[in-house]
Amino acid sequence: MRLFLNAAFLVLTLPLVASCRLAELQQQPPVTPSQWCELRPCVTLGTTVFNEPLGSFLVFLLAFLWVASGVYFLKNHDGQSSRKWLG
């Protein structure tokens, strides 16, 4: 049953995702990267520009915490199914 639901979800969402035309999403008037960094906080490290570095740091921190808690619960589930499922 679960496999059927996953396949149905994939069949229903795949045409929606495939129909997205990202190349047509343009802002009018066009904004240059330097203009964008005047409006938003940007940090340049070498040749890489990080847009809104605090937000990016928090997203990566939360992702790390989520993965770390999953590994912890997989190692220490003590026979509890809920911990094993979360891991």
N, CA, C and O atoms as a Maestro MAE file, in Angstrom:
{
 s_m_m2io_version
 :::
 2.0.0
}

f_m_ct {
 s_m_title
 :::
 protein
 m_atom[348] {
  # First column is atom index #
  i_m_mmod_type
  r_m_x_coord
  r_m_y_coord
  r_m_z_coord
  i_m_residue_number
  s_m_chain_name
  s_m_pdb_residue_name
  s_m_pdb_atom_name
  i_m_atomic_number
  :::
  1 25 0.825 -1.197 0.000 1 A "MET " " N  " 7
  2 3 0.000 0.000 0.000 1 A "MET " " CA " 6
  3 2 0.870 1.263 0.000 1 A "MET " " C  " 6
  4 15 0.612 2.225 -0.724 1 A "MET " " O  " 8
  5 25 1.914 1.221 0.842 2 A "ARG " " N  " 7
  6 3 2.777 2.384 0.951 2 A "ARG " " CA " 6
  7 2 3.505 2.645 -0.367 2 A "ARG " " C  " 6
  8 15 3.659 3.793 -0.784 2 A "ARG " " O  " 8
  9 25 3.951 1.568 -1.018 3 A "LEU " " N  " 7
  10 3 4.624 1.707 -2.306 3 A "LEU " " CA " 6
  11 2 3.678 2.308 -3.335 3 A "LEU " " C  " 6
  12 15 4.086 3.127 -4.158 3 A "LEU " " O  " 8
  13 25 2.414 1.898 -3.287 4 A "PHE " " N  " 7
  14 3 1.415 2.451 -4.207 4 A "PHE " " CA " 6
  15 2 1.214 3.944 -3.974 4 A "PHE " " C  " 6
  16 15 1.117 4.715 -4.930 4 A "PHE " " O  " 8
  17 25 1.151 4.356 -2.709 5 A "LEU " " N  " 7
  18 3 0.968 5.773 -2.407 5 A "LEU " " CA " 6
  19 2 2.170 6.594 -2.856 5 A "LEU " " C  " 6
  20 15 2.008 7.696 -3.381 5 A "LEU " " O  " 8
  21 25 3.376 6.067 -2.654 6 A "ASN " " N  " 7
  22 3 4.570 6.776 -3.105 6 A "ASN " " CA " 6
  23 2 4.588 6.902 -4.623 6 A "ASN " " C  " 6
  24 15 4.926 7.958 -5.157 6 A "ASN " " O  " 8
  25 25 4.224 5.827 -5.317 7 A "ALA " " N  " 7
  26 3 4.201 5.867 -6.779 7 A "ALA " " CA " 6
  27 2 3.126 6.832 -7.273 7 A "ALA " " C  " 6
  28 15 3.353 7.564 -8.236 7 A "ALA " " O  " 8
  29 25 1.965 6.843 -6.631 8 A "ALA " " N  " 7
  30 3 0.890 7.749 -7.024 8 A "ALA " " CA " 6
  31 2 1.305 9.200 -6.811 8 A "ALA " " C  " 6
  32 15 1.027 10.056 -7.651 8 A "ALA " " O  " 8
  33 25 1.964 9.478 -5.703 9 A "PHE " " N  " 7
  34 3 2.446 10.835 -5.442 9 A "PHE " " CA " 6
  35 2 3.439 11.263 -6.510 9 A "PHE " " C  " 6
  36 15 3.376 12.387 -7.009 9 A "PHE " " O  " 8
  37 25 4.354 10.369 -6.861 10 A "LEU " " N  " 7
  38 3 5.348 10.679 -7.881 10 A "LEU " " CA " 6
  39 2 4.696 10.922 -9.232 10 A "LEU " " C  " 6
  40 15 5.077 11.853 -9.941 10 A "LEU " " O  " 8
  41 25 3.720 10.101 -9.599 11 A "VAL " " N  " 7
  42 3 3.038 10.257 -10.888 11 A "VAL " " CA " 6
  43 2 2.254 11.563 -10.937 11 A "VAL " " C  " 6
  44 15 2.174 12.192 -11.992 11 A "VAL " " O  " 8
  45 25 1.679 11.978 -9.821 12 A "LEU " " N  " 7
  46 3 0.892 13.205 -9.801 12 A "LEU " " CA " 6
  47 2 1.751 14.461 -9.758 12 A "LEU " " C  " 6
  48 15 1.364 15.485 -10.321 12 A "LEU " " O  " 8
  49 25 2.901 14.406 -9.106 13 A "THR " " N  " 7
  50 3 3.719 15.601 -8.978 13 A "THR " " CA " 6
  51 2 4.755 15.762 -10.084 13 A "THR " " C  " 6
  52 15 5.202 16.879 -10.344 13 A "THR " " O  " 8
  53 25 5.144 14.678 -10.735 14 A "LEU " " N  " 7
  54 3 6.165 14.769 -11.777 14 A "LEU " " CA " 6
  55 2 5.758 15.681 -12.928 14 A "LEU " " C  " 6
  56 15 6.585 16.488 -13.352 14 A "LEU " " O  " 8
  57 25 4.532 15.607 -13.466 15 A "PRO " " N  " 7
  58 3 4.166 16.549 -14.532 15 A "PRO " " CA " 6
  59 2 4.155 18.004 -14.055 15 A "PRO " " C  " 6
  60 15 4.486 18.909 -14.822 15 A "PRO " " O  " 8
  61 25 3.785 18.227 -12.821 16 A "LEU " " N  " 7
  62 3 3.781 19.593 -12.287 16 A "LEU " " CA " 6
  63 2 5.192 20.160 -12.225 16 A "LEU " " C  " 6
  64 15 5.422 21.303 -12.621 16 A "LEU " " O  " 8
  65 25 6.125 19.377 -11.736 17 A "VAL " " N  " 7
  66 3 7.504 19.828 -11.633 17 A "VAL " " CA " 6
  67 2 8.129 19.981 -13.016 17 A "VAL " " C  " 6
  68 15 8.882 20.925 -13.258 17 A "VAL " " O  " 8
  69 25 7.823 19.060 -13.920 18 A "ALA " " N  " 7
  70 3 8.396 19.111 -15.268 18 A "ALA " " CA " 6
  71 2 7.875 20.302 -16.062 18 A "ALA " " C  " 6
  72 15 8.536 20.760 -16.994 18 A "ALA " " O  " 8
  73 25 6.710 20.804 -15.707 19 A "SER " " N  " 7
  74 3 6.139 21.928 -16.455 19 A "SER " " CA " 6
  75 2 6.660 23.284 -15.988 19 A "SER " " C  " 6
  76 15 6.327 24.303 -16.592 19 A "SER " " O  " 8
  77 25 7.462 23.322 -14.938 20 A "CYS " " N  " 7
  78 3 8.020 24.589 -14.451 20 A "CYS " " CA " 6
  79 2 9.032 25.116 -15.457 20 A "CYS " " C  " 6
  80 15 9.925 24.391 -15.894 20 A "CYS " " O  " 8
  81 25 8.884 26.377 -15.815 21 A "ARG " " N  " 7
  82 3 9.802 27.009 -16.764 21 A "ARG " " CA " 6
  83 2 10.568 28.096 -16.022 21 A "ARG " " C  " 6
  84 15 10.194 29.269 -16.043 21 A "ARG " " O  " 8
  85 25 11.645 27.681 -15.368 22 A "LEU " " N  " 7
  86 3 12.405 28.599 -14.536 22 A "LEU " " CA " 6
  87 2 13.106 29.671 -15.347 22 A "LEU " " C  " 6
  88 15 13.351 30.767 -14.843 22 A "LEU " " O  " 8
  89 25 13.434 29.367 -16.604 23 A "ALA " " N  " 7
  90 3 14.126 30.350 -17.439 23 A "ALA " " CA " 6
  91 2 13.237 31.557 -17.740 23 A "ALA " " C  " 6
  92 15 13.738 32.626 -18.091 23 A "ALA " " O  " 8
  93 25 11.924 31.390 -17.605 24 A "GLU " " N  " 7
  94 3 11.001 32.477 -17.896 24 A "GLU " " CA " 6
  95 2 10.710 33.354 -16.682 24 A "GLU " " C  " 6
  96 15 10.046 34.383 -16.808 24 A "GLU " " O  " 8
  97 25 11.196 32.960 -15.515 25 A "LEU " " N  " 7
  98 3 10.966 33.748 -14.308 25 A "LEU " " CA " 6
  99 2 12.020 34.845 -14.236 25 A "LEU " " C  " 6
  100 15 13.149 34.605 -13.807 25 A "LEU " " O  " 8
  101 25 11.657 36.013 -14.645 26 A "GLN " " N  " 7
  102 3 12.576 37.136 -14.637 26 A "GLN " " CA " 6
  103 2 11.922 38.320 -13.958 26 A "GLN " " C  " 6
  104 15 10.719 38.551 -14.087 26 A "GLN " " O  " 8
  105 25 12.728 39.055 -13.242 27 A "GLN " " N  " 7
  106 3 12.228 40.242 -12.557 27 A "GLN " " CA " 6
  107 2 12.306 41.437 -13.494 27 A "GLN " " C  " 6
  108 15 13.284 41.606 -14.222 27 A "GLN " " O  " 8
  109 25 11.292 42.244 -13.470 28 A "GLN " " N  " 7
  110 3 11.267 43.448 -14.300 28 A "GLN " " CA " 6
  111 2 11.286 44.658 -13.388 28 A "GLN " " C  " 6
  112 15 10.418 44.743 -12.519 28 A "GLN " " O  " 8
  113 25 12.173 45.567 -13.512 29 A "PRO " " N  " 7
  114 3 13.355 45.569 -14.366 29 A "PRO " " CA " 6
  115 2 14.400 44.606 -13.821 29 A "PRO " " C  " 6
  116 15 14.387 44.297 -12.629 29 A "PRO " " O  " 8
  117 25 15.310 44.122 -14.674 30 A "PRO " " N  " 7
  118 3 16.326 43.165 -14.227 30 A "PRO " " CA " 6
  119 2 17.207 43.752 -13.115 30 A "PRO " " C  " 6
  120 15 17.529 44.940 -13.122 30 A "PRO " " O  " 8
  121 25 17.582 42.902 -12.171 31 A "VAL " " N  " 7
  122 3 18.417 43.312 -11.045 31 A "VAL " " CA " 6
  123 2 19.788 42.657 -11.217 31 A "VAL " " C  " 6
  124 15 19.879 41.442 -11.392 31 A "VAL " " O  " 8
  125 25 20.836 43.448 -11.168 32 A "THR " " N  " 7
  126 3 22.191 42.923 -11.276 32 A "THR " " CA " 6
  127 2 22.630 42.373 -9.923 32 A "THR " " C  " 6
  128 15 22.050 42.732 -8.898 32 A "THR " " O  " 8
  129 25 23.645 41.507 -9.900 33 A "PRO " " N  " 7
  130 3 24.118 40.988 -8.611 33 A "PRO " " CA " 6
  131 2 24.587 42.073 -7.652 33 A "PRO " " C  " 6
  132 15 24.371 41.961 -6.446 33 A "PRO " " O  " 8
  133 25 25.223 43.119 -8.164 34 A "SER " " N  " 7
  134 3 25.670 44.188 -7.267 34 A "SER " " CA " 6
  135 2 24.480 44.943 -6.673 34 A "SER " " C  " 6
  136 15 24.517 45.339 -5.508 34 A "SER " " O  " 8
  137 25 23.427 45.142 -7.466 35 A "GLN " " N  " 7
  138 3 22.226 45.787 -6.938 35 A "GLN " " CA " 6
  139 2 21.558 44.900 -5.888 35 A "GLN " " C  " 6
  140 15 21.053 45.396 -4.881 35 A "GLN " " O  " 8
  141 25 21.557 43.581 -6.128 36 A "TRP " " N  " 7
  142 3 20.953 42.649 -5.179 36 A "TRP " " CA " 6
  143 2 21.682 42.729 -3.834 36 A "TRP " " C  " 6
  144 15 21.045 42.752 -2.781 36 A "TRP " " O  " 8
  145 25 23.023 42.771 -3.872 37 A "CYS " " N  " 7
  146 3 23.809 42.806 -2.633 37 A "CYS " " CA " 6
  147 2 23.705 44.151 -1.924 37 A "CYS " " C  " 6
  148 15 24.010 44.238 -0.735 37 A "CYS " " O  " 8
  149 25 23.284 45.196 -2.623 38 A "GLU " " N  " 7
  150 3 23.031 46.468 -1.950 38 A "GLU " " CA " 6
  151 2 21.762 46.387 -1.107 38 A "GLU " " C  " 6
  152 15 21.653 47.069 -0.087 38 A "GLU " " O  " 8
  153 25 20.800 45.560 -1.523 39 A "LEU " " N  " 7
  154 3 19.529 45.438 -0.823 39 A "LEU " " CA " 6
  155 2 19.552 44.370 0.266 39 A "LEU " " C  " 6
  156 15 18.807 44.469 1.240 39 A "LEU " " O  " 8
  157 25 20.395 43.353 0.115 40 A "ARG " " N  " 7
  158 3 20.442 42.218 1.027 40 A "ARG " " CA " 6
  159 2 21.865 42.068 1.569 40 A "ARG " " C  " 6
  160 15 22.823 42.490 0.922 40 A "ARG " " O  " 8
  161 25 22.001 41.472 2.746 41 A "PRO " " N  " 7
  162 3 23.361 41.251 3.260 41 A "PRO " " CA " 6
  163 2 24.070 40.162 2.456 41 A "PRO " " C  " 6
  164 15 23.548 39.059 2.294 41 A "PRO " " O  " 8
  165 25 25.254 40.479 1.959 42 A "CYS " " N  " 7
  166 3 26.069 39.533 1.202 42 A "CYS " " CA " 6
  167 2 27.478 39.519 1.783 42 A "CYS " " C  " 6
  168 15 27.999 40.552 2.206 42 A "CYS " " O  " 8
  169 25 28.083 38.342 1.798 43 A "VAL " " N  " 7
  170 3 29.456 38.186 2.259 43 A "VAL " " CA " 6
  171 2 30.225 37.496 1.148 43 A "VAL " " C  " 6
  172 15 29.782 36.473 0.628 43 A "VAL " " O  " 8
  173 25 31.385 38.052 0.778 44 A "THR " " N  " 7
  174 3 32.216 37.477 -0.268 44 A "THR " " CA " 6
  175 2 33.402 36.773 0.362 44 A "THR " " C  " 6
  176 15 34.168 37.374 1.116 44 A "THR " " O  " 8
  177 25 33.549 35.472 0.041 45 A "LEU " " N  " 7
  178 3 34.701 34.692 0.478 45 A "LEU " " CA " 6
  179 2 35.382 34.148 -0.767 45 A "LEU " " C  " 6
  180 15 34.898 33.197 -1.381 45 A "LEU " " O  " 8
  181 25 36.484 34.741 -1.132 46 A "GLY " " N  " 7
  182 3 37.170 34.342 -2.362 46 A "GLY " " CA " 6
  183 2 36.351 34.757 -3.567 46 A "GLY " " C  " 6
  184 15 36.079 35.941 -3.762 46 A "GLY " " O  " 8
  185 25 35.959 33.790 -4.373 47 A "THR " " N  " 7
  186 3 35.136 34.076 -5.547 47 A "THR " " CA " 6
  187 2 33.673 33.736 -5.316 47 A "THR " " C  " 6
  188 15 32.860 33.834 -6.235 47 A "THR " " O  " 8
  189 25 33.330 33.335 -4.093 48 A "THR " " N  " 7
  190 3 31.951 32.933 -3.784 48 A "THR " " CA " 6
  191 2 31.262 34.022 -2.987 48 A "THR " " C  " 6
  192 15 31.838 34.568 -2.046 48 A "THR " " O  " 8
  193 25 30.034 34.338 -3.360 49 A "VAL " " N  " 7
  194 3 29.234 35.328 -2.650 49 A "VAL " " CA " 6
  195 2 28.113 34.593 -1.921 49 A "VAL " " C  " 6
  196 15 27.332 33.871 -2.540 49 A "VAL " " O  " 8
  197 25 28.038 34.779 -0.611 50 A "PHE " " N  " 7
  198 3 26.981 34.190 0.198 50 A "PHE " " CA " 6
  199 2 25.921 35.240 0.454 50 A "PHE " " C  " 6
  200 15 26.197 36.285 1.042 50 A "PHE " " O  " 8
  201 25 24.704 34.956 0.010 51 A "ASN " " N  " 7
  202 3 23.580 35.850 0.207 51 A "ASN " " CA " 6
  203 2 22.910 35.492 1.524 51 A "ASN " " C  " 6
  204 15 22.593 34.325 1.754 51 A "ASN " " O  " 8
  205 25 22.693 36.453 2.375 52 A "GLU " " N  " 7
  206 3 22.080 36.277 3.686 52 A "GLU " " CA " 6
  207 2 22.767 35.139 4.448 52 A "GLU " " C  " 6
  208 15 22.160 34.089 4.658 52 A "GLU " " O  " 8
  209 25 24.027 35.335 4.867 53 A "PRO " " N  " 7
  210 3 24.803 34.255 5.473 53 A "PRO " " CA " 6
  211 2 24.225 33.717 6.784 53 A "PRO " " C  " 6
  212 15 24.374 32.530 7.073 53 A "PRO " " O  " 8
  213 25 23.576 34.555 7.575 54 A "LEU " " N  " 7
  214 3 23.008 34.054 8.825 54 A "LEU " " CA " 6
  215 2 21.905 33.039 8.551 54 A "LEU " " C  " 6
  216 15 21.848 31.995 9.201 54 A "LEU " " O  " 8
  217 25 21.032 33.335 7.596 55 A "GLY " " N  " 7
  218 3 19.973 32.400 7.249 55 A "GLY " " CA " 6
  219 2 20.528 31.090 6.716 55 A "GLY " " C  " 6
  220 15 20.038 30.017 7.069 55 A "GLY " " O  " 8
  221 25 21.548 31.170 5.867 56 A "SER " " N  " 7
  222 3 22.163 29.949 5.331 56 A "SER " " CA " 6
  223 2 22.808 29.136 6.448 56 A "SER " " C  " 6
  224 15 22.684 27.911 6.476 56 A "SER " " O  " 8
  225 25 23.493 29.807 7.365 57 A "PHE " " N  " 7
  226 3 24.119 29.114 8.491 57 A "PHE " " CA " 6
  227 2 23.065 28.399 9.338 57 A "PHE " " C  " 6
  228 15 23.261 27.248 9.729 57 A "PHE " " O  " 8
  229 25 21.961 29.067 9.619 58 A "LEU " " N  " 7
  230 3 20.912 28.444 10.440 58 A "LEU " " CA " 6
  231 2 20.289 27.246 9.750 58 A "LEU " " C  " 6
  232 15 19.985 26.250 10.407 58 A "LEU " " O  " 8
  233 25 20.091 27.316 8.443 59 A "VAL " " N  " 7
  234 3 19.528 26.188 7.708 59 A "VAL " " CA " 6
  235 2 20.467 24.990 7.777 59 A "VAL " " C  " 6
  236 15 20.025 23.868 8.027 59 A "VAL " " O  " 8
  237 25 21.763 25.220 7.555 60 A "PHE " " N  " 7
  238 3 22.715 24.116 7.623 60 A "PHE " " CA " 6
  239 2 22.853 23.581 9.044 60 A "PHE " " C  " 6
  240 15 23.027 22.377 9.233 60 A "PHE " " O  " 8
  241 25 22.780 24.448 10.039 61 A "LEU " " N  " 7
  242 3 22.839 24.003 11.428 61 A "LEU " " CA " 6
  243 2 21.648 23.110 11.768 61 A "LEU " " C  " 6
  244 15 21.816 22.058 12.384 61 A "LEU " " O  " 8
  245 25 20.453 23.525 11.371 62 A "LEU " " N  " 7
  246 3 19.268 22.711 11.641 62 A "LEU " " CA " 6
  247 2 19.322 21.375 10.905 62 A "LEU " " C  " 6
  248 15 18.895 20.355 11.446 62 A "LEU " " O  " 8
  249 25 19.843 21.367 9.678 63 A "ALA " " N  " 7
  250 3 19.981 20.114 8.936 63 A "ALA " " CA " 6
  251 2 20.962 19.184 9.650 63 A "ALA " " C  " 6
  252 15 20.713 17.984 9.766 63 A "ALA " " O  " 8
  253 25 22.074 19.740 10.126 64 A "PHE " " N  " 7
  254 3 23.043 18.927 10.858 64 A "PHE " " CA " 6
  255 2 22.419 18.356 12.134 64 A "PHE " " C  " 6
  256 15 22.607 17.177 12.436 64 A "PHE " " O  " 8
  257 25 21.683 19.175 12.883 65 A "LEU " " N  " 7
  258 3 21.051 18.700 14.117 65 A "LEU " " CA " 6
  259 2 20.031 17.604 13.834 65 A "LEU " " C  " 6
  260 15 19.916 16.651 14.605 65 A "LEU " " O  " 8
  261 25 19.294 17.732 12.740 66 A "TRP " " N  " 7
  262 3 18.295 16.732 12.372 66 A "TRP " " CA " 6
  263 2 18.972 15.398 12.053 66 A "TRP " " C  " 6
  264 15 18.525 14.347 12.512 66 A "TRP " " O  " 8
  265 25 20.048 15.442 11.265 67 A "VAL " " N  " 7
  266 3 20.767 14.217 10.911 67 A "VAL " " CA " 6
  267 2 21.439 13.626 12.152 67 A "VAL " " C  " 6
  268 15 21.417 12.410 12.341 67 A "VAL " " O  " 8
  269 25 22.027 14.458 12.990 68 A "ALA " " N  " 7
  270 3 22.684 13.964 14.203 68 A "ALA " " CA " 6
  271 2 21.684 13.300 15.147 68 A "ALA " " C  " 6
  272 15 21.988 12.266 15.742 68 A "ALA " " O  " 8
  273 25 20.498 13.884 15.287 69 A "SER " " N  " 7
  274 3 19.499 13.255 16.159 69 A "SER " " CA " 6
  275 2 19.012 11.936 15.565 69 A "SER " " C  " 6
  276 15 18.732 10.991 16.303 69 A "SER " " O  " 8
  277 25 18.908 11.865 14.232 70 A "GLY " " N  " 7
  278 3 18.522 10.600 13.602 70 A "GLY " " CA " 6
  279 2 19.549 9.515 13.835 70 A "GLY " " C  " 6
  280 15 19.187 8.375 14.129 70 A "GLY " " O  " 8
  281 25 20.826 9.846 13.709 71 A "VAL " " N  " 7
  282 3 21.887 8.866 13.965 71 A "VAL " " CA " 6
  283 2 21.870 8.447 15.434 71 A "VAL " " C  " 6
  284 15 22.025 7.267 15.749 71 A "VAL " " O  " 8
  285 25 21.684 9.409 16.326 72 A "TYR " " N  " 7
  286 3 21.618 9.098 17.756 72 A "TYR " " CA " 6
  287 2 20.468 8.129 18.051 72 A "TYR " " C  " 6
  288 15 20.655 7.154 18.779 72 A "TYR " " O  " 8
  289 25 19.301 8.387 17.500 73 A "PHE " " N  " 7
  290 3 18.154 7.523 17.772 73 A "PHE " " CA " 6
  291 2 18.314 6.150 17.124 73 A "PHE " " C  " 6
  292 15 17.812 5.161 17.658 73 A "PHE " " O  " 8
  293 25 19.001 6.070 15.988 74 A "LEU " " N  " 7
  294 3 19.256 4.751 15.391 74 A "LEU " " CA " 6
  295 2 20.202 3.926 16.257 74 A "LEU " " C  " 6
  296 15 20.029 2.715 16.395 74 A "LEU " " O  " 8
  297 25 21.199 4.584 16.837 75 A "LYS " " N  " 7
  298 3 22.150 3.860 17.679 75 A "LYS " " CA " 6
  299 2 21.567 3.498 19.038 75 A "LYS " " C  " 6
  300 15 21.889 2.439 19.577 75 A "LYS " " O  " 8
  301 25 20.719 4.349 19.602 76 A "ASN " " N  " 7
  302 3 20.215 4.174 20.971 76 A "ASN " " CA " 6
  303 2 18.701 4.069 20.998 76 A "ASN " " C  " 6
  304 15 18.047 4.822 21.720 76 A "ASN " " O  " 8
  305 25 18.131 3.159 20.233 77 A "HIS " " N  " 7
  306 3 16.657 3.087 20.239 77 A "HIS " " CA " 6
  307 2 16.134 2.230 21.369 77 A "HIS " " C  " 6
  308 15 14.940 2.286 21.665 77 A "HIS " " O  " 8
  309 25 16.999 1.415 22.031 78 A "ASP " " N  " 7
  310 3 16.627 0.635 23.217 78 A "ASP " " CA " 6
  311 2 15.333 -0.143 23.033 78 A "ASP " " C  " 6
  312 15 14.543 -0.264 23.970 78 A "ASP " " O  " 8
  313 25 15.112 -0.664 21.850 79 A "GLY " " N  " 7
  314 3 13.917 -1.457 21.595 79 A "GLY " " CA " 6
  315 2 12.654 -0.649 21.380 79 A "GLY " " C  " 6
  316 15 11.585 -1.233 21.207 79 A "GLY " " O  " 8
  317 25 12.734 0.658 21.385 80 A "GLN " " N  " 7
  318 3 11.564 1.500 21.177 80 A "GLN " " CA " 6
  319 2 11.384 1.752 19.680 80 A "GLN " " C  " 6
  320 15 12.282 2.259 19.009 80 A "GLN " " O  " 8
  321 25 10.221 1.392 19.177 81 A "SER " " N  " 7
  322 3 9.965 1.527 17.740 81 A "SER " " CA " 6
  323 2 9.953 2.982 17.281 81 A "SER " " C  " 6
  324 15 10.412 3.290 16.181 81 A "SER " " O  " 8
  325 25 9.434 3.870 18.111 82 A "SER " " N  " 7
  326 3 9.336 5.270 17.699 82 A "SER " " CA " 6
  327 2 10.719 5.889 17.496 82 A "SER " " C  " 6
  328 15 10.919 6.670 16.566 82 A "SER " " O  " 8
  329 25 11.671 5.543 18.362 83 A "ARG " " N  " 7
  330 3 13.028 6.048 18.192 83 A "ARG " " CA " 6
  331 2 13.669 5.489 16.924 83 A "ARG " " C  " 6
  332 15 14.389 6.194 16.216 83 A "ARG " " O  " 8
  333 25 13.402 4.242 16.654 84 A "LYS " " N  " 7
  334 3 13.954 3.605 15.455 84 A "LYS " " CA " 6
  335 2 13.344 4.237 14.204 84 A "LYS " " C  " 6
  336 15 14.058 4.492 13.234 84 A "LYS " " O  " 8
  337 25 12.065 4.487 14.212 85 A "TRP " " N  " 7
  338 3 11.411 5.108 13.046 85 A "TRP " " CA " 6
  339 2 11.919 6.521 12.833 85 A "TRP " " C  " 6
  340 15 12.151 6.922 11.693 85 A "TRP " " O  " 8
  341 25 12.098 7.287 13.904 86 A "LEU " " N  " 7
  342 3 12.607 8.652 13.767 86 A "LEU " " CA " 6
  343 2 14.040 8.631 13.227 86 A "LEU " " C  " 6
  344 15 14.417 9.460 12.398 86 A "LEU " " O  " 8
  345 25 14.829 7.667 13.711 87 A "GLY " " N  " 7
  346 3 16.202 7.542 13.221 87 A "GLY " " CA " 6
  347 2 16.220 7.184 11.756 87 A "GLY " " C  " 6
  348 15 17.292 7.036 11.170 87 A "GLY " " O  " 8
  :::
 }
 m_bond[347] {
  # First column is bond index #
  i_m_from
  i_m_to
  i_m_order
  :::
  1 1 2 1
  2 2 3 1
  3 3 4 2
  4 3 5 1
  5 5 6 1
  6 6 7 1
  7 7 8 2
  8 7 9 1
  9 9 10 1
  10 10 11 1
  11 11 12 2
  12 11 13 1
  13 13 14 1
  14 14 15 1
  15 15 16 2
  16 15 17 1
  17 17 18 1
  18 18 19 1
  19 19 20 2
  20 19 21 1
  21 21 22 1
  22 22 23 1
  23 23 24 2
  24 23 25 1
  25 25 26 1
  26 26 27 1
  27 27 28 2
  28 27 29 1
  29 29 30 1
  30 30 31 1
  31 31 32 2
  32 31 33 1
  33 33 34 1
  34 34 35 1
  35 35 36 2
  36 35 37 1
  37 37 38 1
  38 38 39 1
  39 39 40 2
  40 39 41 1
  41 41 42 1
  42 42 43 1
  43 43 44 2
  44 43 45 1
  45 45 46 1
  46 46 47 1
  47 47 48 2
  48 47 49 1
  49 49 50 1
  50 50 51 1
  51 51 52 2
  52 51 53 1
  53 53 54 1
  54 54 55 1
  55 55 56 2
  56 55 57 1
  57 57 58 1
  58 58 59 1
  59 59 60 2
  60 59 61 1
  61 61 62 1
  62 62 63 1
  63 63 64 2
  64 63 65 1
  65 65 66 1
  66 66 67 1
  67 67 68 2
  68 67 69 1
  69 69 70 1
  70 70 71 1
  71 71 72 2
  72 71 73 1
  73 73 74 1
  74 74 75 1
  75 75 76 2
  76 75 77 1
  77 77 78 1
  78 78 79 1
  79 79 80 2
  80 79 81 1
  81 81 82 1
  82 82 83 1
  83 83 84 2
  84 83 85 1
  85 85 86 1
  86 86 87 1
  87 87 88 2
  88 87 89 1
  89 89 90 1
  90 90 91 1
  91 91 92 2
  92 91 93 1
  93 93 94 1
  94 94 95 1
  95 95 96 2
  96 95 97 1
  97 97 98 1
  98 98 99 1
  99 99 100 2
  100 99 101 1
  101 101 102 1
  102 102 103 1
  103 103 104 2
  104 103 105 1
  105 105 106 1
  106 106 107 1
  107 107 108 2
  108 107 109 1
  109 109 110 1
  110 110 111 1
  111 111 112 2
  112 111 113 1
  113 113 114 1
  114 114 115 1
  115 115 116 2
  116 115 117 1
  117 117 118 1
  118 118 119 1
  119 119 120 2
  120 119 121 1
  121 121 122 1
  122 122 123 1
  123 123 124 2
  124 123 125 1
  125 125 126 1
  126 126 127 1
  127 127 128 2
  128 127 129 1
  129 129 130 1
  130 130 131 1
  131 131 132 2
  132 131 133 1
  133 133 134 1
  134 134 135 1
  135 135 136 2
  136 135 137 1
  137 137 138 1
  138 138 139 1
  139 139 140 2
  140 139 141 1
  141 141 142 1
  142 142 143 1
  143 143 144 2
  144 143 145 1
  145 145 146 1
  146 146 147 1
  147 147 148 2
  148 147 149 1
  149 149 150 1
  150 150 151 1
  151 151 152 2
  152 151 153 1
  153 153 154 1
  154 154 155 1
  155 155 156 2
  156 155 157 1
  157 157 158 1
  158 158 159 1
  159 159 160 2
  160 159 161 1
  161 161 162 1
  162 162 163 1
  163 163 164 2
  164 163 165 1
  165 165 166 1
  166 166 167 1
  167 167 168 2
  168 167 169 1
  169 169 170 1
  170 170 171 1
  171 171 172 2
  172 171 173 1
  173 173 174 1
  174 174 175 1
  175 175 176 2
  176 175 177 1
  177 177 178 1
  178 178 179 1
  179 179 180 2
  180 179 181 1
  181 181 182 1
  182 182 183 1
  183 183 184 2
  184 183 185 1
  185 185 186 1
  186 186 187 1
  187 187 188 2
  188 187 189 1
  189 189 190 1
  190 190 191 1
  191 191 192 2
  192 191 193 1
  193 193 194 1
  194 194 195 1
  195 195 196 2
  196 195 197 1
  197 197 198 1
  198 198 199 1
  199 199 200 2
  200 199 201 1
  201 201 202 1
  202 202 203 1
  203 203 204 2
  204 203 205 1
  205 205 206 1
  206 206 207 1
  207 207 208 2
  208 207 209 1
  209 209 210 1
  210 210 211 1
  211 211 212 2
  212 211 213 1
  213 213 214 1
  214 214 215 1
  215 215 216 2
  216 215 217 1
  217 217 218 1
  218 218 219 1
  219 219 220 2
  220 219 221 1
  221 221 222 1
  222 222 223 1
  223 223 224 2
  224 223 225 1
  225 225 226 1
  226 226 227 1
  227 227 228 2
  228 227 229 1
  229 229 230 1
  230 230 231 1
  231 231 232 2
  232 231 233 1
  233 233 234 1
  234 234 235 1
  235 235 236 2
  236 235 237 1
  237 237 238 1
  238 238 239 1
  239 239 240 2
  240 239 241 1
  241 241 242 1
  242 242 243 1
  243 243 244 2
  244 243 245 1
  245 245 246 1
  246 246 247 1
  247 247 248 2
  248 247 249 1
  249 249 250 1
  250 250 251 1
  251 251 252 2
  252 251 253 1
  253 253 254 1
  254 254 255 1
  255 255 256 2
  256 255 257 1
  257 257 258 1
  258 258 259 1
  259 259 260 2
  260 259 261 1
  261 261 262 1
  262 262 263 1
  263 263 264 2
  264 263 265 1
  265 265 266 1
  266 266 267 1
  267 267 268 2
  268 267 269 1
  269 269 270 1
  270 270 271 1
  271 271 272 2
  272 271 273 1
  273 273 274 1
  274 274 275 1
  275 275 276 2
  276 275 277 1
  277 277 278 1
  278 278 279 1
  279 279 280 2
  280 279 281 1
  281 281 282 1
  282 282 283 1
  283 283 284 2
  284 283 285 1
  285 285 286 1
  286 286 287 1
  287 287 288 2
  288 287 289 1
  289 289 290 1
  290 290 291 1
  291 291 292 2
  292 291 293 1
  293 293 294 1
  294 294 295 1
  295 295 296 2
  296 295 297 1
  297 297 298 1
  298 298 299 1
  299 299 300 2
  300 299 301 1
  301 301 302 1
  302 302 303 1
  303 303 304 2
  304 303 305 1
  305 305 306 1
  306 306 307 1
  307 307 308 2
  308 307 309 1
  309 309 310 1
  310 310 311 1
  311 311 312 2
  312 311 313 1
  313 313 314 1
  314 314 315 1
  315 315 316 2
  316 315 317 1
  317 317 318 1
  318 318 319 1
  319 319 320 2
  320 319 321 1
  321 321 322 1
  322 322 323 1
  323 323 324 2
  324 323 325 1
  325 325 326 1
  326 326 327 1
  327 327 328 2
  328 327 329 1
  329 329 330 1
  330 330 331 1
  331 331 332 2
  332 331 333 1
  333 333 334 1
  334 334 335 1
  335 335 336 2
  336 335 337 1
  337 337 338 1
  338 338 339 1
  339 339 340 2
  340 339 341 1
  341 341 342 1
  342 342 343 1
  343 343 344 2
  344 343 345 1
  345 345 346 1
  346 346 347 1
  347 347 348 2
  :::
 }
}
